[in-house]
Amino acid sequence: MMQNTKSKRIIHYLFLILSLTAAVYLVGYYQSASTMADLRVLPNSVLIAVAIFIVLQLLKRFMFKRMYWFDWLYYFGLIAILLPLLLKFEEGEWLHDVTDFGSLFLVLSPLIGIVMLLLKKEDTI
């Protein structure tokens, strides 16, 4: 049982670190995007990072029993980065602001997850 708990913690850390890496890449892309075309025509690397992030979140949800409030924050980030794709005819600085600040929610979820996992006792997941 102790080994099972330890391996679950390692997998949980791995998922969180990979999610955080993908989220930091995505935030960097959206922070550096300067035109509406940058927000609407996404490079393959950004699409792959989004896919990896979503798959990791789904796997984490199925593998671990408890979901915390911060595990839902990434939805705000996903909505923010999808808005330029959904609102094709909208223009304006507000859309850049939404993607810039909204994409930060992608980082919050795994970052808070890492902190919470570090603060937990060894025997609980």
N, C-alpha and C positions, 0 to 999 in steps of 0.2 A: 504494500500500500504506500509506503514511503517513497519507493521508486516511482510509482505511478504519479504521485503528486509532484515529485521533482521533475519528471519528464513533461507533465502538463504545464508547469511553470516555465520551463525552457521553451516549449512550443508557443506559449502565450507571449513571452518576451520576443521571440522570433517574429511572430505575427505583428506585434506592436512596432518593432524596429523597422520591419519591411514596410508597414503602412506609413510610418513616419517618414521614411525615405521617399516613398512615392508622393506623399503629401507635400513635403518640402520642395520636391521637383516641380509639382504642379503650382504651388504658390509662387515659386520663382518665375515660372513661365507667365503666369497671369500678372504678376507685378511688373514684368518687363514688357508686356504687350502694350504697344503704343497706338495701334490702329484697330478699327473695328474688324478689319480683315484678319488680324491676328487672333481675335476672339471668336471668329466664326469659321475660319479655315484652319483647323487644328492639325499640327504635324502628327505623324504616326507615333512618335515617342510620347506625346501627351496622351493620345488615345490609349496607348499601351499602359501608361502609368495609371490612368483612370480605371482601366479594366483590372489591373493588378490590385489597386486599392479596393475596389468593390468586391472582388473575389475574396480577398483577405478578410474583409469585414463580414461577408457571408459565412465563410469558413469558421471564423471566430464565434459567430452567433450559434452555429450548430455544434461546435465542439465544447463550448463552455456554458455551464448552466445559467449563470446569472448575468444579466445585462444591466448595466448601470446607466444613470441619466446621461453621462457624457458619451456613451456609446451611440447616442442618437444625434449628436452634434454634427456629424459628418454629412447628414442629410441637407443641412443648411448650406454647406460648402458645395455639395453636388448641385443643388438648385441654383446657386450663384453662378457656377461655371456653365450650366446649361442654358441660362437665360439668354445669352447672345445668340444661341442656336435656335431657341424657340421664338424669339422676337426679332425675326429677320429684318423687318422694316423699321425698327426702332434705332435711333441714333442718339448720341449725346454722351456727355461726360458722366452722367449718372450710371450708365451701364458699365463704364470702366470702374467706377467707384464700387458698384455692387460686386463685380468680379474680384476686384482687389481685396476688399474687406471680407467678402463672403468666402473666398478661397481659404482664408485663415482658419475657418471652422474645420477644414480638412486636417489641419495640424493639431487642433485642440484635442480631438478625440483620442488619437494614439498617445499624445504627450501626457494628458491627464491619466490615461490608462497605465502608462509606464510608472508615473509617480505613485498611483494607487497600488500597483503591484509591488513596488519597492517598499511601501509602507505596511503591506499586509504581512501577517504571520506566515511562517513556512508551511503550516499544515492546512491553510485554506486557499482556495482558488476562487 
